[in-house]
Amino acid sequence: MADRNEAPPSSSTAPANVLTTKIDPTSARFEANMRFLADLMSQVRNEEQQISEGGGAKAIENQHAKGRLTARERIDQLADPETFFELGLYSAHGMYEEWGGAPAAGVITGLARIETRMVMIIANDATVKAGAFFPMTSKKVIRAQNIAIENRIPTIYLVDSAGVFLPLQEDVFPDTDDFGRVFRNNAVMSAMGIPQIAAIMGMCVAGGGYLPVMCDHVLMTDGSGLFLAGPALVQAAIGQKVSADDLGGAAMHSAISGTVDFREPNDQACIARIRSIVEKWGYRRLSPWDRKKPVEPELTAEEIYGIYDSSPARPYDMKEVLARVLDGSRFDEYKPEYGKTLICGYGRIGGFAVGIVANQKLHAHQTDHEGHKRIEFGGVIYTESAEKAARFIMDCNQNLIPLVFFHDVNGFMVGRDAEWSGIIKAGAKMVNAVSNSVVPKITVIVGGSFGAGHYAMCGKAYDPRFIFAWPTARYAVMSGDSAAGTLVEIKVKQLERGGKKLSDEERRELYESVKRTYDEQTDPRYGAARLWIDKIIDPIETRDAITQALEAAALNPDVAEFKIGVLQT
């Protein structure tokens, strides 16, 4: 009998659930793809570096002259080393140019660990218009709070803001996703038992003063100010002359009003106090999602650069991507011979058990119910694909398995055969299952995410806990080519009804003009600027991003009862 520690006989056949590769890394196509994605990521990194400079060198110098750290310096000292996972960096990108822009919307948000505990950090960037709230600033803070609420993440606010940016007050003040919602969320989070700490490390004026006072702990540094109205406004309103320190300084709030729990001499001491408080928190019950010790994929993540191909003429195999994301490259594919343009199956990412729903970009042979053979186009959702995915999503909910969606979808199939097969019914089943899903959902937009396919694959409107995008993502009702062709035809017919006929050259110019505009709006940076995307990620960091999201989701132990609505049959 063999020793139980003896290695099993070697075999040339990999275990049945291990994904293998057919990629040739020396091929011209692979190398061209590598260069394309590497160049694109270099461009993104350069933009991110520029955004991270906030208001620029002079504004940073002014912040230091006040004896204060910048928002990013504060986060560097507050978070455990190498743990800050920034969200919403591209917020407001390309917006508010008439006011000089608002890099990162003037506020920095992201997940981090403090004394090993996961937290959400929300830090005003005083180098950008004194940390004033633009319309997108409010929306970004609310998005961070919503992530914290959904995942029960303790939240730290580093407050240094002049309040509402007055020239745009009508878009900041009144609505449900505007400034006031921030304080409403403070109250809701407190009632839910989500810890909140606010540190006033600069100005905190007007309505913004409610944010720190509605948190569990309030810290304040000397030289900071907390008041509903500053000295100038007080004098104008009631004729009273008073200094900023007497009106709302740290000493007054510590000794007289009793508003502040901890008065600290400077930023460094304040940050040390926050870390000391967090270090003493107890631990709450974790969620029921299964997790084992993580195992690295069998295949290297860097090869993703060479695998992905945006050309419709050269489909790629999404399983090659999954093989470089999943633990041990292991994948139990669900109904692999049915509905082949959608890949469904079970695996692990970062040790967490997950269900995968991914668009397959390879074309597939399919036999319909009448025995007719057809070619199905990769990236298109057919009736069989939608029905398979709907059932799989319901199974994952039944068995408490979080879902991860990988988008590269052109939409649902159209035409007579598709309509006769019941494509609308099948699509409705999938949308129903996604809508009513109660397990955590995480979305990664790899390539195209168009039309109703975006919805069925758990787009923004379907409450994914996090939505990430590669820089190759395209996000719209339809692709730029399709949209430009449709819009040009409509415009041409309008002109012809008015008696004008376009030349071929004019028609071509109109097409290119429309396509340029549309392509700009489908770029992931456009979506990230508007918070449709939480983070643009490097493709080789896909596994790490999903793991971060799953770790955040694991802080929430509550799972609602899974109920499905009416399914058309």
N, C-alpha and C positions, 0 to 999 in steps of 0.2 A: 504494500500500500504506500502511495506517495506521501511524503511529508506535507502536512497541511500548509506550511509556509512556502512550499515549492511553487515557483511560477507556473501557470498553466502552459500547455504546449502552445507555441506561437501559431498564428493563423494569418493567412493573407486576407481573410475576410473580416472586415470591421463589424462590430456588433450592429444588429439590425437598426438600432435607432441613432447611430452615429452618422452625421452628414459627412459625406466625402466630397472631394473637389475635382472638377474637370478643367480647372483654370490653368492656362499656360502663361506664366508670368513673363516669358520671353517674347510673347507674340507682339506684333506691332500695335494691334488694337488695345491690348492691356497697357502697353507703355504710353500710348496716346491718351488713354483714359486717366492714367496716373498723372501725367503732366497737366491735363485739364483741371482735375480736382485739386492738385497741389497749388496751381496758380490761383484758383478761385479761393482756396482757404487762406492763401497768403494775402489776398486782397481783403478778405474779411478780417483777418487778424490786424492788419494795418488800420482799418476803420475802427476796430474795437479799441486799439491803443489810442487813437485820436479822441474817441468819445470819452475814454477813461480820464483824459486830461481835464474834463469838466469845463470850467470857465477860462482855463488857460493859465499860463505861468504867472501873470500879474495878479490874477484873482487868488491864486494859491499863496503868493507872497503876502497879499493883504490879510489872508486868513492867519498865516503864521505871525504876522505883525501884531495881531490881537492876542497872541499867546495861545492860539487854538490849533488843533490838528485839522487836517481836511477829513472829509467823510471817509475816504478810502484809507487814510492813515489810521483813523479810529477803528475801522473794521479790521485792519491788519493786526492791531493790538488786541482787539476784543476776541476774535475767533481763534480757535486752535489752529496751529500752522497748517497751511495747505488744505483747509476744509471749506473755504468760502466758495459756494456754487452760485454764481451770480445769475439772476433772472431779470429779463426786461432791459438789458443793456441798450438795445436799439430803440427803446421807447422814444417817441417824438423825433426820430431820425428824419431829417429833411423837412421838419415842420417848424413853424414860428420863425421863419427866416427874416420876416419883416421886423422882428424884435431881437434879432441877433442870435436866434436859435436857442434851444434848451437841451443840451447834451444829456442823454439818459433821462430826460424829463426833469432834471434837477433833483432826483432822488435815487438812491442806490438800494436795491432790494436783492435778497438771495438767502439761500439756506446755508447754515454753517454749524459747526459744533463748538460749544463752549464747555470746557471741562468734560468733554466727550458727549455732552447732551445735544441733540439736534435742536436748533432754533431757527426762526425766521428773523432776519435783520432788515429793518427799514431805516435808512439814514438819509436825512436831508443833506444835499450838497450845497453848502453856502457859497461856493465859488460860482454857482450858476444863478444869477439874479438874486443873490442873498437867500437862496433856498426857497424863493417864492413858488407858490403853487400855480402852475399852468393847468389847463384842462386835462392834459395827459398825465400830469403829476398826480392829481387826485385819482385818476383811473388806475394808475400804476400802484399806488398805495393800497387801493381797494382790492386790486387783483392779488397782491401779496397777502392781504388780510383774508381774502376768500380762500386762498390756498391753505393758510393757517387754520381757518375754521374747518374746512373739509377734512383736513388731516390731523387736526388737534395739535398744531405745532406751537410751542411757546414762542412769544414774539418780543423782540427787543427794538425799541424805537430810540434812535439817536437824533434828538430834535435840535434843529438849527435853521429856523425858517422865519422869513419876514411876513409870512401869511399869504393871502391870495394875491396873485398878480393882477392888479386892479384894471389895467386896460382890457383884460379878457374876463372880467368878473362874471359876466352873464353866462359864460360857458364853464365856470368853475363852481358857482354858488348853489343853484337851485335843484338840480335833478337827482334821481336816485343813484346815479353813479358819479356824483360830484362830491365836493368838499364835506358836506354834512354827513355823508354816508360813512366817512372815516370814524366819526365819533359814535355813530350808531353801532358800528362794528365793534368798537372798543367795549361798549356795554354788553353786546351779545356775546363776545368772546369771554368776558368776565363771568357772565351768567353760565356759560358752558364749562367753566373751570379751566380755561386755557390761560396759563400764566402770561402776564404782560409786564414788562419793565420799561419805563421811559426815563431817559437821561436828557435833561435840558442842558445843552452845551453851547449855547449861543442865544439867539433871540427866539421867543415863543410868544407871539402876540395875537390879539383879537380872538376870533373863534378858534384858532389853532391852540389856544391855551387849554381847551378842554381835553385835548388828546392825552397829555401826560397825566392830568388829574384823574382821568378815568381808568388809569392802569393800576396794577396791584402795588407797584413801588414807583416812587418818584425821586429821582436824583437830580441835583442841580450844581453846576460849577459856579464859583465866584466869577463875577463879571458878566454872567448871563442875565437875561431878563424874562420875566413871566408876568404878563398883564393883559387884560382885555383891551386896554387903550393905552398907548404910549404917552409920554409927557406932553408932546405937542398937541395931541388930540384931547387930552384931559384939560389943558389950558384953554383950548378953543371951545370945548363943550361946557365946562363949568367954571372957567376962569381960575383954576387952581394951579399954582406953580409948584412943581415937585420934581426932584431928580429921579433918574431912572432907577438908581439903587434903592432909594426910599420907596419908590412906587412899587417895584416888583423885583428887587434884587434877591440873591440867594440868602443873604443874611436875614432880610425881612421875612421871606417865606419859611425860613428854618426856625426863627425864634418868635415871630409875631403871628403870622397867619397860620402857621403849622401845616402849610400845604406840602412842604418838601420833607421826605423821610430821611434823606442823606444829603448833606451839604459837603461838597468836595472842593478842594482848592484849585484843581485843574483837570484837564482831560484825562491825563494818565491815571490820576488817583480815582477818578470817576469810573474809568474802564476797569481798574483793578477791583473796585467795589462791586460792579456788576458781575464779574467773574466769581467773586467770593459768594455772592447771593445765589447764583445759579448752581454753584458747586454743592450747595446744601439741599437742593430740591430732592424730593422723593421720586420714586419711579411708579408710573402708572401701568395698569394692565395693558399688554400689547394686543394687537389685533390677531385674528385667527389664521392669517396667511402663512402657509408652510414655508419654512426656510431651513436649508442645510448649509454646511460649509461650502462657500463658493469654489468652483473649479474653473480654471481658465479654459477658453475654447481651444480645441485641438489645432485650429488654423489661425494665422496671424491677422490681426485687425487691419494692419497697414495695407493688406491686399484689397480691402474694400475700395480703395482709390482706383484700382485697375479693373474692378468688377463692374462698377456702376457705369452705365452708358445711357446718355440722355437721347440718343438718336433713335427715332421710331423704326428705322431700317435695321437696327442691330439690337434686338431684344437681349436682355440679360436674365440670368437665373436668380430670383430672389432668395432661393435656398442657399446660394453661395454667400449672400450677405448674412443670413441667419446662422450659418456655420461659423461665422466669425464673431457672433454676438452671444450665442447660447453657451451655457456652462457645458464644458466637455464636448461641444458641438453636437450634443444629443437632442434629438427631436422625435417625438412620437406623433407622426402625421396622421391626422383624422381624415378619413375618406379620401385617400390620395388619388384614387382613380375617378373620382366624381367631382364635377365642378372645378376643373383644374386651374382656372384663372384666379382662384382664391386659394391660398394656402392656409390651412387651419391645423393646429396641433399643439401639443404640450411640450414644455421644456422648462429650463431654469435659467434665470439671469441673476447674477450676484447671489446665488443660493436660493432665491425665491422661486417657488413654482409659479409658472405663468402659462396662460393660453395665448397663442399667437394667431392673429388674423392678418394676413399679408397679401397684397396684390402680387400675382405672378406675372412677370413680363414676357415669359416665353409663350409663343403660340402653342396651342394644344389641339390634338385630335379628339373629337367627341362624337359619340353616337347618341342620337335623340331617342325618344320613346317609340318612334315609328321605325327605328332601325336605320335611319339616314345618317350618313357620316358627314361631318363638317369640320372646318378649321375654326377654332375660337381664338380671337386676337388677345394677346397678352395685355394686361392692364385694363381690360373691359370686364365688367361684372355681368354674367349671364344668369338666367333663371336658376340653373343648377347650382351655380356658385353662391348666389344669394340665399338659397334654401339651406345649403350646407352650412354657411356661416351663421345663419339665424339659429339653427339647431345647436351648433357648437357654442355660441355665446350663451345660450340658455343652459347648456351642460356646465359651462364654467361657473355660472351663477349658482347652479344647483350644488356644485362641489367646492364652492368658496375658493376659486382660482382667479387671481387678478388677470386682466386682459391687456395685451399690448398690440396695438395696431400699427402696421407699417404701410404707409400710403405710397403708391405710384399708380394712380387710377385715372383713367380717361372718362369714366362714367359708366352708366348702365348701357347694355346693348339696345339698339333701336332697330326699327324695321318690322315688316309684316311677320316674319317668323318669330321674332322676339315677342311681339305683342300677342301672337297666338299662343305662345308658350306660357303666357301669364307673367311676363317680366315685372309688371307693376305690382301684382300681388306678391311676388317673391321679394321684390325690393322693399315693399311695405313690411313684410315679416322681419327682414333684417333690421330696418330702421326701428321697428317696434322693440326688438330684442335689445338693440343698442340703447334705446331711450330708457328702457325700464331696468337696465342692468344695475345691480347694486354693489358689485365688486369694483375695486379701483380700476380705472381705465387710463391708460397712458398712450398717447398718440405720437408717432414719429413720421413726419412728412419727408419722404426720401426724394421723390420726384414730383410728378404731377398730382394734384389733388383737385379734381375738377367736378363741377356740377353736383348732382345728387350722390355721386360716388363719394364725394367728400363727406356728406352727411352720414351715409351708411357706414363709412369707415371711422366713425366717431370723431367728426370734425368739432370745431370750437363750440358749436351750439349744443353739443351732446354731452357736455360736462366732463371731458377728460380731466383727471386730476392735474396732469401736466401735458402740454403740447410742445414738442420739439420739432425742429426742422433742420435738415441739411441745407447747405448753401445752394444746392441744386434744386431745391423745392420750387414748385410753381403752384399758385394758390388762387383759383378763380372759378367763375362759372364754366368757362371753357378755355382752351389753349389760345395763345395769341394769334396763331394762324387761322384757326376756326373763327374766332371772334372778328378778326379783321376782315375775313372774307364775307361774313354775314353782314357786318356793319357797312361795308363798302357797297354791297348789293342793295341794301336799303337806301343808302345815300344816292346811289346812281338812279334808282327808280324815282326818288323824290325829285331829282334834277330833271329827269326825262319828262315827268309830268308837267314840269314848268317850262318845257320846250328846250332845255339845254342838253346837249349830248357831249359826254366826255371822250377825249381822245385816249388812246391806249397809254400814252405817257402820263396824262392827268390821272387816269385810273390807277396806274402804278404808284404815283406819288401819294395819292389818297390812301391807298392800301398801306404803304410804308409808314405814313404818318399815324394812322390808326393803330398799326401793329406796335410801333414804338411806345405809344402811350399805354397800350394794353400790357405790353411786356414789362414796362416799369411797374405797373400796378400788380402784376403777378409775382414779382420778385419777392423772396421771403423777407427782405429788409423792409419792404413796404408794409407787409403784414406785421412784422415784429414792431415797427414804429407805432402801430395802432393796437398793440397788445393782442393780436390774433394768435401770436406765437409767443411762448414764454422764453424761448432761448434758441438761437441758431447754434447748432453744435457741429463740431468737427466729426465727420462720419466715423473716424476711428475711435471716437469717444462715446459712441452710441451706447455701448454696454454700461459704461460708467454713469451716463446720464439717467438711464432707465433704473439702474441700481439706486441712485440717489432718490429718485422719485418713489421707488418701492419702499425704501427705508422711511421716507416721510409718511407714506400711506400707512405704514405699520404702526404709527403712533396712535391711530384711531381704531379703537377696539369695537366700535359699534357698526353693525351691519344690518341694514333694513331687511325686512322680509321681501323676498323676490316674488313679484307678481307680474304677470304678463297680461297685456290687454287683449282685445279681440284680434285674432289672427285670421286673415282671409285665407280660405282653403279652397 
